[in-house]
Amino acid sequence: MISIIIPVVNEENHLKKLLPLLVNSEAKEVIVVDGGSDDNSKVIAKKLGAKVIDAPKSRAKQMNAGAKAATEDILYFVHADSIPPSSFHEDIKKHQDKNIPFGCFRSLFDTKNRFLRINSYFSRYKGMMFRGGGQTLWITKDFFQELNGYDESLKLMEEYDFIKRASQKADYKVIQKDVLVSTRTYDENGNFKTQLIYGLIMFGFFRGIDQNKLI
């Protein structure tokens, strides 16, 4: 069965929308890992039926803490502002086997903006250029432990680093169904500026540039 892990910091509004869909699914447990919220994220998560634990504010540390607390054989990492397809549980169970121990879904930005829709289109393909945490990530607990989880020394790009390490050891599957992804970062900073920043960070990270220079 599946343990869902959601790292959060001040995500009360998104949790109100996301958690009812997950708690009422076939997944055995939903774990919200709070990184020091000062809103009602923890209260809302508990009220809606999630298990809540605390961890230092760091996506890598929060996701590792969630994995450690999980009791099921498959871990499913979900961002608070992403909405998985309603069939996610069945889809993951269908595609996971000994040769495919991890994978993700396609992403679809929650907008009619043409630029972001085109951006979403390429998430159906394999390759690091097309990956992102908003697509959600599922992985067997055994394989997660074999990889020693997320690199807690990283301040950004922890999910890219993890997928890169995982794909060097095993094949993965991009399930051809959409995770609905928030556009809030693009809305706040503009499409071109946001995409440029993401591109530069990705280029710098994979070129081995010190992460402190990329923040």
N, C-alpha and C positions, 0 to 999 in steps of 0.2 A: 504494500500500500504506500501512500504518498504522505510525506510531511511537507507542508507549505511554510516557507520562511520569508518574512517580510521585514526588511530593515527600515526603520522609520526615525525621523526627527521632525516633529511638528507636522503631522500628516492627518490631522483629525478629519478634515473635509473629504480627503480621498478615501480614508478608511471607512467612512460611512457608506460610500458607494461600493467599495471593493469587498469588504468582509462578508456582507450577506451572501454574495455570490460564492465565496469560497467555503465559508462555514457550513453552508447548506449543500455542498457538493459531496462526492464520494470520498474525498480525502479524509484521512483519519485524524489529522491534527493541523491546526493553523497556528503558527508561532509568530508573534509580532515581537521583534527585537528593538527595544527603544534605546536610542542613543542620547537621551537627555532632553526629551521634549519638555517645553514649558507651556504647551497647550493641553487639550484634553485627549490626546492620542491614546494614552494608556487606559484611561477611564472608558473611552468609547470601545477600544479593542476588547477589553474584558466584558463589557456589557453585551457586545455582539458575539461573544462566544469564543474568542481567540485566547490562547495561552500567551501571557506577556512575560518577557524576561528583559533584564537590563544588560547593557554592554557599553563600553566606551564608545564615544562618537567617532565612528570610522566604519565605512561600509564593509570593508574586509573583516574587521573585528566583529561587527554585528552579525554578519552572515556566518562566520565561523562559530560564533556563540550559538546561533540558531541551529546549526548543523549538529553541534555537540549535544544540544537539548533534544533533538529529534529522535523519535523512537521507531520510525518506519524505514523501509529499505530504499526508498527513492526520495531524494530531496528535490524540492521545486522552489527555486528562488524567484520571487515576484516583487517588482517595485510597487510601491503604494499607488502610484499614478498610472499603472498599467492594468488593463482588464483582459484576462485570458479568455479564449473562446470557451463557451459553456461546456464543450466536450473535452476539455483539457485532460481530465483524468483518464478517460477512455483512450484518447489519442496517445498519451505518454505510455500507458500500459501496452498499447498495440505496437509501438515502435521500439520500445526498449527491449534489448536482448543481450546476450553475452558479448556480441560483436559490436553493439551500439549502446554503450553505457551512459551516453549523455546526448543532449540536444537542446533545441530551442524551437520557437515558432517564428513565423514571419511577423513583421510589425506593420501596423497601419496607423498613421497619425490621425488623431481625432479632429480632422479638419477637411475642408474642401479645397484648401490651398493647393494649387497645381504643383508648385515646387516641392512641397512636403510629400505629396502623393507620389511623385516620381521618386523621391528619396526612399519612400517606403517600398516601392516596387522591387528594388534591388535586394531587399532583405530576404527574398525567397532563395537566393543563391548562397552557396557556401563561400567561405573566404573571410578573413579577418576584417577586410574593408567594409563588409556588409553586416557585421555583428554589432550588438549593443545590448546593454543590460535591460532595456525596456522590452526586449523580445522575450524575456523570462528565460530561465535556464533550468533544465531538469538533469539529474545525474544520480547514479546509484551511490548509496552511502559508502559502499566498499571502495569504489573508484575515487570518490571525493577524499576519503582517508588516505588512499594510496598517493594522491597528489599533495597531501598535507594541507588541503584546503586553500583558502585565499591567502595571498602574501600580505601579511599585516604591516609590513614596512611601507607599502604603497599608499600614497595619499590620493591617487587617481589612477585610472586605467586598470584597476584590480580585476575587473571582469574580463577585459581583453587578455591580460596576462594569464588568467586562469584558463580561458578557452584555448589560448595558444599552447600552454603546457599540456592540457588535456588532449588536444588534437594531435600532439606529437606522439601520444601513446595509444590512441584509439580513434576509430572513425566516429562521426557524430551525424545526427539527423536534423535537418531543418523541416519541421512538420509544416505542411502547406496549408496552414490555417492562420488567421490573423489575431495578434494581440493588439488591442486598441491602446495606443500610446498618447499620453498627454503632450500638448505642444507648448507647455508653459515656458520652457527655456527659450524657445523661438519667439514666443509672444513678448517676452520680457526684453530680449536683446536684438530682435530682428533676424530674419531668415539667413541673409547673407553673412552677417557678422557671426552668428552662432555656428553656421556650417564651416566658416573659415577657421574659427577657434578650434572646433573639433578636429578639423583636418590637420592643423598645425600641431596640436597636442598628440594626435595619433602618430604623425610623422616623427615628432621628437621622441616619443616614447620608444618606438621601434628602432630608432637610430641610437638609442642608449643615452640620450641626453638626461642629465640629472633632473629628477622629478620636481625638485624645488624651483627649477628654472621654468617649469611648465605650468605651475600653478597660477 
